[in-house]
Amino acid sequence: MDAGIQNHTEHYVHDLSNPTAPGLCVEMLGVADEACRAGDFDLAAEIYTSQLAELEHTDRGLCLRKADALARGGRIADALDSYCIAANLQALRPDELQILVEVIAHRIRTKEQSDRKTISGGSTSESRCFESDELDDEQNLDLFSCRVCKCLLTEPTSLVCGHTFCKRCLEDDLTKECRSLNVIASGLIEKWFSSESKARRYWLEGEGLWKKQDVSNAILKFNKAIELEPCICRLLARRAELLMEMKNFGQAIKDWDTMCRLRPQWPKAHYIKATASMAGCTNSSLSLSLSLSLSLSLSLCFCLSLCFCLLASFPDKASSCKTLPTFSGERQVQSQLLDSADFECSLCMRLFYEPVTTPCGHTFCLKCLERCLDHNPNCPLCKENLSEYLATRAYNKTLLIEKLLQRFFCDELAERRKVHEEEMKELSNLNQEVPIFVCTMAFPTVPCPLHVFEPRYRLMIRRSMETGTKQFGMCIADELKGFADHGCMLEVRDVKFFPDGRSVVDTIGIARFRVVTHGQRDGYHTAKIEYLEDKKVEGEDLTELLKLHDSVYDQALGWFTSLKDDMKNQIISHFGQLPVKDPDPQDNPNGPAWCWWLLAVLPLENKAQLTILALNALKDRLIAIRRVLIFVTRKRPR
């Protein structure tokens, strides 16, 4: 704390409301005062706290002493609590907040001095006054404000990242992709803020004319804008600056007067009002405006604004605060204009869920858009080609639409989320319904890479990933039933997408199943299934099984070893090496892994492979494999 603040506060002690109240200890209060003079503010605050605890009724003066001690000790948040307690007893006077203001101002000035040492090219006092405008704007931004120009979104345009800006702001920034208007957001802003939206368009037209030096027509546009929205300070500021350029200082001063009333803590308004007064040879409040603006840095103005808001928040603010209220920064939507139909997806006809906006400006539910792009890389509404958008797969939620739903339709959104979660739960319940990929033979423990290009299977794979199951059944086709009565469950290990939406899916077999019922969902096959497990044997049957197991494995190893090197390399690259012999062939309910590997590489028709896959006795499967090995060994040319 600098000496100036300490010297001031040493002689400023709040009077007690009831100095003779039972429980007050004069000696302890004296110790607290000495602690403050010595700079031990924590001790002083502790003493004041203990004294307050002894009182039957809270003493306002003691609360203020505690608050000052906490503030001087750097505990601003705790100090504010004590100031509020005192304010509830009786409205605070501005002089009772002097300590708080000086402490905060001192801390911020110290930080500014530190920043100037590390940052070259420091700004002048004039530019600081202008920067405070940016600070106020940041505080006043709401959902409907563009984060670039700080005004109401005009021709709102959503980027791939999900953020929404004015189209004009994006066009000014050449680093950003040029996209079309967000149709939903644009319609909502026109509907909810018709007057401000029109004013903003006039404002922008005026800016364009001003840029072309057509100031006479530019001022007409600004006048129309202000007729619609007379309390937008930045709009008033721009018109005042244009009026000053036109040498119409009298009207410019009127605009700055209005701004000073609307936002009394805005240094820019006071500064330029003084500048206009000087240029127009008007002495009205010139010295006050100049001294107020040039003496207040950005940070100190912010500090005073905080205290102003604190004073204005108390119950009797109407009598203690005579200035006009500042702009709240929160636009209000009239309840009669709220209609959930404005947030309806044109594909599913339900409330938006995870809304995404295409480069052409149309908004859909994420899942709805993905399903459409599975079939056609064009926008479902305007038919614009979305191939590049599809290639990036940057389906980020449009944050503006998402936040509007959360704010204005939270109950409807909760119901929509519940429906979605129920759908996902149903899709993830593999005991009830398993998605079936009708393509090829698959076997437990054997890799099964897939090239997925059909829209129905794109959807199926995507759902298996989204639900977290990462599983689906694989069956071969059947002319009568659609797919065979037996198959193998596959687990997705990895998915790689192509720019056009196709994908390569790396899967591996995990279990066999028997189809109980055949079904369909959204174009792809489904089934209710029963998993197959090998029947275990014991005693002499087990001894015979182990002997057969070892014999067939040796036979399989001999056949594979005898293959030509190029053929062996092809098999290994696709299926991997021949698995080692299992010490206990009954340990896995699906049987030894090498059996399935061998069944996958042997030159057999799908129907023959399916017959062996459906067997639930390991002995029968080994006998069948042995017969095939004998056949292919005899058939191979010597």
C-alpha positions, 0 to 999 in steps of 0.5 A: 500500500502506498503512503498516500493511501495509508496517510489518508486512512489513518485519520479516517475512522468510522463512528460507532452506531452505539459506542456503549453497547454491551460487549464492546471492548474499547481497549480491543478497538484501540488495539485494532486501530494501532494494528491498522496504523502499523499495517497489520490489517489482518489482525485488525479485521480479526479483532473487529470480527470478534467484537461484532460476534459479541454484540446483540445487534450489528454495529454499522460503524464497526462493519465499515471499519472491518470492511476498510481493514479487509480492503486495505489488506487486499481481501476485496471480496470479503470487504464487499461482504462487510460493506453490503452488511453495513448497507443493509443497515443504512444506505452507504454514502459515497465517502464511506467507499473511499477506502475501497476505491483508493485501494482498488485504484492503487492496485490496478495502477501498480499493475499498469506500471508493471505492464508498461515496463514489459510492453513497449509502445505504451498507449497515451492517455487519450487512447486509454480513454477510448479503450474504456469503450471496448471494456464497456462493450465487452461487459455489455455483450449478450447472446445476440452481439457480434464478438467482432463489432460488439453490435447486434448481429447483422446478417449473422453467419456461422463458421465451422467452429460453431461461432456466429458473427456479422457477415460484414465482420467476416468479410473484413477479415480475409483469413476467415472463410466466406459463408452464407447467412445463418437462415435461422439466426437471421430470421430470429433476430429480425423477428425479436429485435426488429427495430434495432435490426433496422437501425443497425442496417441504417448504421452500416449503410451510413458507415459505407457512405461516410467511407465514400465521403458522402457525408450528407447522405451518411448523416441521413442514414445515422439519423434514421438509425437513431430515430429507431434506437436513440439509446445506443451509445456507440451509434450516438458516438459515431453520429457525433463524430460525423457531425464534428467532421461536418463542423456541426459542433452544436448537434455533436455536443447534444449527442455527447450530452445524451451519452454522458447521461446514459453512461456517466462512467464512460470517459470517451463521452466526456473527453470528446464532448470536451473536444467538441466544446473546445472546437465549437467555442462552447465552454459548457462543462469543458473543464469538467469533461476534460478533467474527468476524462483525462484523469481517469485511466481505463482501470480507474474508470472500471473501479469507479463503475464497480462502486457506482453499481454497488451503491446503486444496488441498495434498496434506496438507490432511487434517492441516493443515485440521481443519474440515468441507468447505464445500458444493461447489456442484456437484450430482452425477448418479448415472450409472445414472440417466442415460438418453439416452431422457429427452432424446428429441424426441417428434416425430423420436424422436431426441436433442434438437437445438437444444431449444426449449420452448413456453409450455405446457412441452413441449420439441422440436427447433427444426426439428421444432417449426417444421415442426409449426407450419407446419401447425397453430398448436397444441402437437403434444402438448397441443394448446394454441394457440401463435399468440402464440408463433408470432407472436413467432418467439422460438425461443430454445434452452432453455439448461438442456436444451442444457447438460445434453446437452453435459455428460452426452451429449456423444458422442451430441450430437456424433453428432446434430450430425453427422447434422444437418450432413450433412442441411444439406449435402445440402439445400445441394447444388444440383448434386444436388437443387434445391427447386422452387416450383410456382407461376408463370413467372419470368425471369432478372433480373426480380423475383418477389415471392411470398406463401408460405402452404402448409406445404410451401413454408414449410419449403422457404423456411426451409431455403433460408435456413438452408442459406445457398443462398437459392435455389430453382427456380420452375416452372409446373404440369404436369398429368402431371409435376407441374411443367414441364421448364423453369424459372428459379432464384430468389434470395431477397433478403428475407423478411417474416413474418406473425404466423400464419407466412405470409411475403412473399418478395422474390426475383429470377431469376438463371438458366434451367434444364432439368429432368433428373429430377423428385423430392420431399422432405418434401412439396415438389417437387425436381429435378435440373437442367441450367442453360441458356446462350445459344449465342454467334455470330460473324462475319456471324451476330453482325452480323445478331444485333446489327441484330436486337437493336437493331431489336427493342429500339426496337420494344419501347421504342416499344410501352411508351412508347405505353401509357397512363400508369396502365398504365405506372405499374402495370408500373413499380411491379411490374417496374421500369423497362425496362432499358437496351439492352446494348452486347453482347447476348451478354455474359450467358449468359442474354441481355439483361435487357430481353428478360426484362423485356419477356417478363414484362410482355407479355400472353402465356400461361404456355405461350408464355412457357415456350417462349421461356424454353427457347430457347437461341438469342438470335436465336430469342428476339428473333424470337419477341418481335418477333412478339408485339410486332407482334401486340399493337401491331396488336391495341391499339385506336387 
